[in-house]
């Protein structure tokens, strides 16, 4: 067996390990991560999406962020004391 054959065998072994690791990673994603994501999505969905005019806590957060941006702009534009 020459050096070339050893190099080929090492390359084949490395390719096999990469293939097995890839399959293992795909299995983990399919068997573990996907069900957990589905569970979290279901657990965090809106309880009553039509209540409160369809508004949610996320809408409140967006509104507060908009008001914060407007207030910072107003203060910097009018050079108000801090």
N, CA, C and O atoms as a printed pandas DataFrame, in Angstrom:
     atom_number atom_name residue_name chain_id  residue_number  x_coord  y_coord  z_coord
0              1         N          UNK        A               1    0.839   -1.186    0.000
1              2        CA          UNK        A               1    0.000    0.000    0.000
2              3         C          UNK        A               1    0.880    1.244    0.000
3              4         O          UNK        A               1    1.746    1.403    0.860
4              5         N          UNK        A               2    0.654    2.114   -0.960
5              6        CA          UNK        A               2    1.471    3.308   -1.053
6              7         C          UNK        A               2    0.845    4.477   -0.321
7              8         O          UNK        A               2   -0.246    4.377    0.242
8              9         N          UNK        A               3    1.559    5.584   -0.343
9             10        CA          UNK        A               3    1.074    6.787    0.328
10            11         C          UNK        A               3   -0.225    7.302   -0.300
11            12         O          UNK        A               3   -1.082    7.860    0.386
12            13         N          UNK        A               4   -0.354    7.104   -1.617
13            14        CA          UNK        A               4   -1.551    7.554   -2.322
14            15         C          UNK        A               4   -2.797    6.818   -1.856
15            16         O          UNK        A               4   -3.864    7.414   -1.709
16            17         N          UNK        A               5   -2.653    5.513   -1.623
17            18        CA          UNK        A               5   -3.797    4.718   -1.181
18            19         C          UNK        A               5   -4.226    5.116    0.231
19            20         O          UNK        A               5   -5.419    5.166    0.530
20            21         N          UNK        A               6   -3.255    5.397    1.093
21            22        CA          UNK        A               6   -3.578    5.817    2.458
22            23         C          UNK        A               6   -4.322    7.151    2.427
23            24         O          UNK        A               6   -5.285    7.355    3.167
24            25         N          UNK        A               7   -3.863    8.053    1.562
25            26        CA          UNK        A               7   -4.521    9.355    1.434
26            27         C          UNK        A               7   -5.958    9.208    0.950
27            28         O          UNK        A               7   -6.857    9.907    1.418
28            29         N          UNK        A               8   -6.165    8.297    0.013
29            30        CA          UNK        A               8   -7.521    8.050   -0.506
30            31         C          UNK        A               8   -8.409    7.483    0.590
31            32         O          UNK        A               8   -9.563    7.889    0.728
32            33         N          UNK        A               9   -7.879    6.546    1.372
33            34        CA          UNK        A               9   -8.672    5.953    2.454
34            35         C          UNK        A               9   -9.009    6.981    3.527
35            36         O          UNK        A               9  -10.121    6.985    4.055
36            37         N          UNK        A              10   -8.065    7.843    3.849
37            38        CA          UNK        A              10   -8.319    8.897    4.834
38            39         C          UNK        A              10   -9.394    9.845    4.307
39            40         O          UNK        A              10  -10.274   10.264    5.058
40            41         N          UNK        A              11   -9.328   10.180    3.039
41            42        CA          UNK        A              11  -10.340   11.047    2.431
42            43         C          UNK        A              11  -11.714   10.406    2.441
43            44         O          UNK        A              11  -12.713   11.078    2.702
44            45         N          UNK        A              12  -11.774    9.111    2.158
45            46        CA          UNK        A              12  -13.043    8.392    2.189
46            47         C          UNK        A              12  -13.607    8.352    3.609
47            48         O          UNK        A              12  -14.809    8.528    3.807
48            49         N          UNK        A              13  -12.752    8.124    4.581
49            50        CA          UNK        A              13  -13.199    8.084    5.971
50            51         C          UNK        A              13  -13.724    9.458    6.400
51            52         O          UNK        A              13  -14.747    9.553    7.078
52            53         N          UNK        A              14  -13.019   10.517    6.004
53            54        CA          UNK        A              14  -13.459   11.872    6.351
54            55         C          UNK        A              14  -14.798   12.191    5.691
55            56         O          UNK        A              14  -15.674   12.784    6.321
56            57         N          UNK        A              15  -14.960   11.804    4.433
57            58        CA          UNK        A              15  -16.223   12.048    3.729
58            59         C          UNK        A              15  -17.355   11.268    4.388
59            60         O          UNK        A              15  -18.473   11.773    4.496
60            61         N          UNK        A              16  -17.081   10.058    4.822
61            62        CA          UNK        A              16  -18.096    9.254    5.507
62            63         C          UNK        A              16  -18.505    9.903    6.819
63            64         O          UNK        A              16  -19.690    9.961    7.145
64            65         N          UNK        A              17  -17.528   10.388    7.570
65            66        CA          UNK        A              17  -17.833   11.063    8.840
66            67         C          UNK        A              17  -18.654   12.327    8.624
67            68         O          UNK        A              17  -19.572   12.604    9.395
68            69         N          UNK        A              18  -18.339   13.093    7.595
69            70        CA          UNK        A              18  -19.105   14.300    7.287
70            71         C          UNK        A              18  -20.538   13.938    6.911
71            72         O          UNK        A              18  -21.482   14.605    7.335
72            73         N          UNK        A              19  -20.702   12.882    6.116
73            74        CA          UNK        A              19  -22.041   12.449    5.714
74            75         C          UNK        A              19  -22.857   11.994    6.922
75            76         O          UNK        A              19  -24.031   12.345    7.043
76            77         N          UNK        A              20  -22.255   11.230    7.803
77            78        CA          UNK        A              20  -22.957   10.762    9.001
78            79         C          UNK        A              20  -23.301   11.943    9.906
79            80         O          UNK        A              20  -24.407   11.999   10.445
80            81         N          UNK        A              21  -22.384   12.880   10.083
81            82        CA          UNK        A              21  -22.647   14.057   10.916
82            83         C          UNK        A              21  -23.776   14.895   10.338
83            84         O          UNK        A              21  -24.600   15.423   11.085
84            85         N          UNK        A              22  -23.822   15.023    9.012
85            86        CA          UNK        A              22  -24.891   15.777    8.361
86            87         C          UNK        A              22  -26.235   15.106    8.586
87            88         O          UNK        A              22  -27.215   15.768    8.929
88            89         N          UNK        A              23  -26.284   13.798    8.393
89            90        CA          UNK        A              23  -27.531   13.062    8.629
90            91         C          UNK        A              23  -27.969   13.169   10.088
91            92         O          UNK        A              23  -29.158   13.315   10.370
92            93         N          UNK        A              24  -27.030   13.096   10.998
93            94        CA          UNK        A              24  -27.339   13.236   12.424
94            95         C          UNK        A              24  -27.907   14.618   12.718
95            96         O          UNK        A              24  -28.883   14.748   13.457
96            97         N          UNK        A              25  -27.297   15.649   12.142
97            98        CA          UNK        A              25  -27.788   17.013   12.339
98            99         C          UNK        A              25  -29.190   17.198   11.792
99           100         O          UNK        A              25  -30.026   17.835   12.432
100          101         N          UNK        A              26  -29.458   16.645   10.609
101          102        CA          UNK        A              26  -30.806   16.735   10.033
102          103         C          UNK        A              26  -31.819   16.000   10.889
103          104         O          UNK        A              26  -32.940   16.474   11.074
104          105         N          UNK        A              27  -31.434   14.847   11.412
105          106        CA          UNK        A              27  -32.335   14.092   12.277
106          107         C          UNK        A              27  -32.648   14.879   13.544
107          108         O          UNK        A              27  -33.804   14.941   13.962
108          109         N          UNK        A              28  -31.641   15.474   14.152
109          110        CA          UNK        A              28  -31.851   16.269   15.376
110          111         C          UNK        A              28  -32.809   17.415   15.084
111          112         O          UNK        A              28  -33.720   17.684   15.867
112          113         N          UNK        A              29  -32.601   18.091   13.953
113          114        CA          UNK        A              29  -33.473   19.216   13.604
114          115         C          UNK        A              29  -34.906   18.737   13.412
115          116         O          UNK        A              29  -35.843   19.387   13.875
116          117         N          UNK        A              30  -35.082   17.618   12.741
117          118        CA          UNK        A              30  -36.417   17.115   12.433
118          119         C          UNK        A              30  -37.092   16.510   13.664
119          120         O          UNK        A              30  -38.287   16.714   13.879
120          121         N          UNK        A              31  -36.335   15.772   14.468
121          122        CA          UNK        A              31  -36.928   15.023   15.572
122          123         C          UNK        A              31  -37.029   15.813   16.867
123          124         O          UNK        A              31  -37.883   15.509   17.699
124          125         N          UNK        A              32  -36.191   16.810   17.060
125          126        CA          UNK        A              32  -36.174   17.521   18.343
126          127         C          UNK        A              32  -36.550   18.983   18.187
127          128         O          UNK        A              32  -37.459   19.460   18.865
128          129         N          UNK        A              33  -35.874   19.697   17.313
129          130        CA          UNK        A              33  -36.077   21.146   17.208
130          131         C          UNK        A              33  -37.458   21.486   16.664
131          132         O          UNK        A              33  -38.119   22.384   17.186
132          133         N          UNK        A              34  -37.903   20.790   15.631
133          134        CA          UNK        A              34  -39.192   21.098   15.017
134          135         C          UNK        A              34  -40.356   20.908   15.998
135          136         O          UNK        A              34  -41.199   21.800   16.095
136          137         N          UNK        A              35  -40.443   19.794   16.726
137          138        CA          UNK        A              35  -41.536   19.671   17.694
138          139         C          UNK        A              35  -41.491   20.722   18.805
139          140         O          UNK        A              35  -42.535   21.197   19.253
140          141         N          UNK        A              36  -40.297   21.082   19.246
141          142        CA          UNK        A              36  -40.193   22.120   20.281
142          143         C          UNK        A              36  -40.678   23.451   19.734
143          144         O          UNK        A              36  -41.388   24.180   20.427
144          145         N          UNK        A              37  -40.309   23.782   18.501
145          146        CA          UNK        A              37  -40.759   25.030   17.891
146          147         C          UNK        A              37  -42.278   25.050   17.745
147          148         O          UNK        A              37  -42.913   26.063   18.037
148          149         N          UNK        A              38  -42.864   23.946   17.298
149          150        CA          UNK        A              38  -44.318   23.871   17.175
150          151         C          UNK        A              38  -44.995   24.042   18.530
151          152         O          UNK        A              38  -46.022   24.714   18.629
152          153         N          UNK        A              39  -44.429   23.443   19.569
153          154        CA          UNK        A              39  -44.979   23.576   20.912
154          155         C          UNK        A              39  -44.921   25.024   21.391
155          156         O          UNK        A              39  -45.889   25.532   21.957
156          157         N          UNK        A              40  -43.798   25.682   21.167
157          158        CA          UNK        A              40  -43.654   27.079   21.587
158          159         C          UNK        A              40  -44.609   27.970   20.806
159          160         O          UNK        A              40  -45.228   28.865   21.382
160          161         N          UNK        A              41  -44.739   27.735   19.490
161          162        CA          UNK        A              41  -45.667   28.533   18.688
162          163         C          UNK        A              41  -47.096   28.383   19.190
163          164         O          UNK        A              41  -47.835   29.364   19.266
164          165         N          UNK        A              42  -47.482   27.177   19.529
165          166        CA          UNK        A              42  -48.837   26.959   20.015
166          167         C          UNK        A              42  -49.020   27.550   21.413
167          168         O          UNK        A              42  -50.080   28.094   21.722
168          169         N          UNK        A              43  -48.010   27.447   22.244
169          170        CA          UNK        A              43  -48.124   27.949   23.612
170          171         C          UNK        A              43  -48.142   29.471   23.661
171          172         O          UNK        A              43  -48.666   30.047   24.614
172          173         N          UNK        A              44  -47.586   30.125   22.664
173          174        CA          UNK        A              44  -47.504   31.587   22.697
174          175         C          UNK        A              44  -48.465   32.271   21.743
175          176         O          UNK        A              44  -48.386   33.485   21.553
176          177         N          UNK        A              45  -49.382   31.504   21.132
177          178        CA          UNK        A              45  -50.339   32.150   20.229
178          179         C          UNK        A              45  -51.330   32.972   21.043
179          180         O          UNK        A              45  -51.496   32.752   22.243
180          181         N          UNK        A              46  -51.978   33.908   20.389
181          182        CA          UNK        A              46  -52.944   34.760   21.075
182          183         C          UNK        A              46  -54.105   33.922   21.574
183          184         O          UNK        A              46  -54.598   33.046   20.863
184          185         N          UNK        A              47  -54.541   34.189   22.790
185          186        CA          UNK        A              47  -55.646   33.450   23.369
186          187         C          UNK        A              47  -56.950   33.846   22.681
187          188         O          UNK        A              47  -57.771   32.998   22.334
188          189         N          UNK        A              48  -57.115   35.125   22.497
189          190        CA          UNK        A              48  -58.353   35.628   21.918
190          191         C          UNK        A              48  -58.001   36.702   20.896
191          192         O          UNK        A              48  -58.015   37.890   21.219
192          193         N          UNK        A              49  -57.682   36.295   19.655
193          194        CA          UNK        A              49  -57.172   37.251   18.674
194          195         C          UNK        A              49  -58.169   38.342   18.277
195          196         O          UNK        A              49  -57.763   39.391   17.777
196          197         N          UNK        A              50  -59.469   38.110   18.492
197          198        CA          UNK        A              50  -60.444   39.136   18.114
198          199         C          UNK        A              50  -60.770   40.074   19.268
199          200         O          UNK        A              50  -61.426   41.094   19.058
200          201         N          UNK        A              51  -60.335   39.760   20.463
201          202        CA          UNK        A              51  -60.587   40.639   21.606
202          203         C          UNK        A              51  -59.720   41.888   21.503
203          204         O          UNK        A              51  -58.655   41.864   20.887
204          205         N          UNK        A              52  -60.175   42.959   22.098
205          206        CA          UNK        A              52  -59.435   44.221   22.138
206          207         C          UNK        A              52  -59.172   44.740   20.728
207          208         O          UNK        A              52  -58.118   45.319   20.463
208          209         N          UNK        A              53  -60.113   44.538   19.840
209          210        CA          UNK        A              53  -59.961   45.030   18.477
210          211         C          UNK        A              53  -58.859   44.326   17.710
211          212         O          UNK        A              53  -58.338   44.871   16.737
212          213         N          UNK        A              54  -58.497   43.128   18.129
213          214        CA          UNK        A              54  -57.437   42.386   17.461
214          215         C          UNK        A              54  -56.052   42.829   17.879
215          216         O          UNK        A              54  -55.055   42.358   17.330
216          217         N          UNK        A              55  -55.981   43.711   18.824
217          218        CA          UNK        A              55  -54.672   44.194   19.286
218          219         C          UNK        A              55  -54.105   43.257   20.336
219          220         O          UNK        A              55  -54.840   42.568   21.044
220          221         N          UNK        A              56  -52.803   43.245   20.421
221          222        CA          UNK        A              56  -52.143   42.350   21.362
222          223         C          UNK        A              56  -51.080   43.128   22.127
223          224         O          UNK        A              56  -50.908   44.332   21.938
224          225         N          UNK        A              57  -50.384   42.421   22.982
225          226        CA          UNK        A              57  -49.283   43.027   23.717
226          227         C          UNK        A              57  -48.201   43.515   22.761
227          228         O          UNK        A              57  -47.559   44.531   23.025
228          229         N          UNK        A              58  -47.992   42.808   21.658
229          230        CA          UNK        A              58  -47.005   43.235   20.667
230          231         C          UNK        A              58  -47.374   44.596   20.076
231          232         O          UNK        A              58  -46.501   45.421   19.806
232          233         N          UNK        A              59  -48.691   44.824   19.876
233          234        CA          UNK        A              59  -49.129   46.125   19.374
234          235         C          UNK        A              59  -48.796   47.228   20.368
235          236         O          UNK        A              59  -48.387   48.321   19.977
236          237         N          UNK        A              60  -48.973   46.939   21.656
237          238        CA          UNK        A              60  -48.645   47.925   22.683
238          239         C          UNK        A              60  -47.151   48.232   22.689
239          240         O          UNK        A              60  -46.749   49.390   22.804
240          241         N          UNK        A              61  -46.338   47.200   22.565
241          242        CA          UNK        A              61  -44.883   47.395   22.533
242          243         C          UNK        A              61  -44.497   48.260   21.333
243          244         O          UNK        A              61  -43.676   49.168   21.464
244          245         N          UNK        A              62  -45.079   47.988   20.173
245          246        CA          UNK        A              62  -44.790   48.792   18.981
246          247         C          UNK        A              62  -45.190   50.243   19.193
247          248         O          UNK        A              62  -44.453   51.148   18.801
248          249         N          UNK        A              63  -46.340   50.481   19.802
249          250        CA          UNK        A              63  -46.817   51.836   20.039
250          251         C          UNK        A              63  -45.881   52.572   21.010
251          252         O          UNK        A              63  -45.565   53.742   20.797
252          253         N          UNK        A              64  -45.447   51.901   22.054
253          254        CA          UNK        A              64  -44.523   52.517   23.020
254          255         C          UNK        A              64  -43.189   52.824   22.345
255          256         O          UNK        A              64  -42.595   53.872   22.601
256          257         N          UNK        A              65  -42.714   51.929   21.491
257          258        CA          UNK        A              65  -41.470   52.191   20.758
258          259         C          UNK        A              65  -41.614   53.405   19.847
259          260         O          UNK        A              65  -40.699   54.223   19.753
260          261         N          UNK        A              66  -42.754   53.526   19.178
261          262        CA          UNK        A              66  -43.006   54.688   18.320
262          263         C          UNK        A              66  -43.027   55.982   19.132
263          264         O          UNK        A              66  -42.464   56.994   18.714
264          265         N          UNK        A              67  -43.677   55.941   20.285
265          266        CA          UNK        A              67  -43.733   57.135   21.143
266          267         C          UNK        A              67  -42.346   57.500   21.671
267          268         O          UNK        A              67  -42.007   58.679   21.769
268          269         N          UNK        A              68  -41.557   56.500   22.006
269          270        CA          UNK        A              68  -40.195   56.758   22.481
270          271         C          UNK        A              68  -39.368   57.422   21.393
271          272         O          UNK        A              68  -38.648   58.386   21.657
272          273         N          UNK        A              69  -39.466   56.917   20.183
273          274        CA          UNK        A              69  -38.742   57.498   19.054
274          275         C          UNK        A              69  -39.180   58.945   18.817
275          276         O          UNK        A              69  -38.346   59.824   18.599
276          277         N          UNK        A              70  -40.492   59.185   18.860
277          278        CA          UNK        A              70  -41.007   60.533   18.652
278          279         C          UNK        A              70  -40.520   61.476   19.745
279          280         O          UNK        A              70  -40.138   62.611   19.457
280          281         N          UNK        A              71  -40.529   61.017   21.002
281          282        CA          UNK        A              71  -40.089   61.855   22.115
282          283         C          UNK        A              71  -38.601   62.177   22.006
283          284         O          UNK        A              71  -38.207   63.320   22.238
284          285         N          UNK        A              72  -37.787   61.223   21.667
285          286        CA          UNK        A              72  -36.350   61.471   21.507
286          287         C          UNK        A              72  -36.111   62.461   20.371
287          288         O          UNK        A              72  -35.271   63.352   20.494
288          289         N          UNK        A              73  -36.835   62.315   19.280
289          290        CA          UNK        A              73  -36.707   63.242   18.156
290          291         C          UNK        A              73  -37.126   64.649   18.563
291          292         O          UNK        A              73  -36.465   65.624   18.206
292          293         N          UNK        A              74  -38.214   64.755   19.303
293          294        CA          UNK        A              74  -38.712   66.057   19.743
294          295         C          UNK        A              74  -37.709   66.749   20.662
295          296         O          UNK        A              74  -37.425   67.937   20.510
296          297         N          UNK        A              75  -37.178   65.989   21.618
297          298        CA          UNK        A              75  -36.234   66.569   22.570
298          299         C          UNK        A              75  -34.962   67.019   21.860
299          300         O          UNK        A              75  -34.451   68.102   22.146
300          301         N          UNK        A              76  -34.445   66.213   20.945
301          302        CA          UNK        A              76  -33.208   66.594   20.265
302          303         C          UNK        A              76  -33.449   67.746   19.282
303          304         O          UNK        A              76  -32.560   68.575   19.081
304          305         N          UNK        A              77  -34.622   67.810   18.676
305          306        CA          UNK        A              77  -34.926   68.872   17.702
306          307         C          UNK        A              77  -35.115   70.231   18.401
307          308         O          UNK        A              77  -34.689   71.258   17.872
308          309         N          UNK        A              78  -35.736   70.243   19.556
309          310        CA          UNK        A              78  -36.023   71.485   20.250
310          311         C          UNK        A              78  -34.972   71.844   21.290
311          312         O          UNK        A              78  -35.111   72.835   22.008
312          313         N          UNK        A              79  -33.922   71.039   21.368
313          314        CA          UNK        A              79  -32.817   71.310   22.274
314          315         C          UNK        A              79  -33.312   71.533   23.699
315          316         O          UNK        A              79  -32.894   72.473   24.375
316          317         N          UNK        A              80  -34.197   70.666   24.140
317          318        CA          UNK        A              80  -34.773   70.759   25.472
318          319         C          UNK        A              80  -33.751   70.322   26.492
319          320         O          UNK        A              80  -32.958   69.411   26.253
320          321         N          UNK        A              81  -33.781   70.991   27.647
321          322        CA          UNK        A              81  -32.855   70.595   28.724
322          323         C          UNK        A              81  -33.176   69.186   29.187
323          324         O          UNK        A              81  -34.324   68.739   29.177
324          325         N          UNK        A              82  -32.108   68.504   29.593
325          326        CA          UNK        A              82  -32.289   67.126   30.059
326          327         C          UNK        A              82  -32.294   67.067   31.555
327          328         O          UNK        A              82  -32.435   65.988   32.131
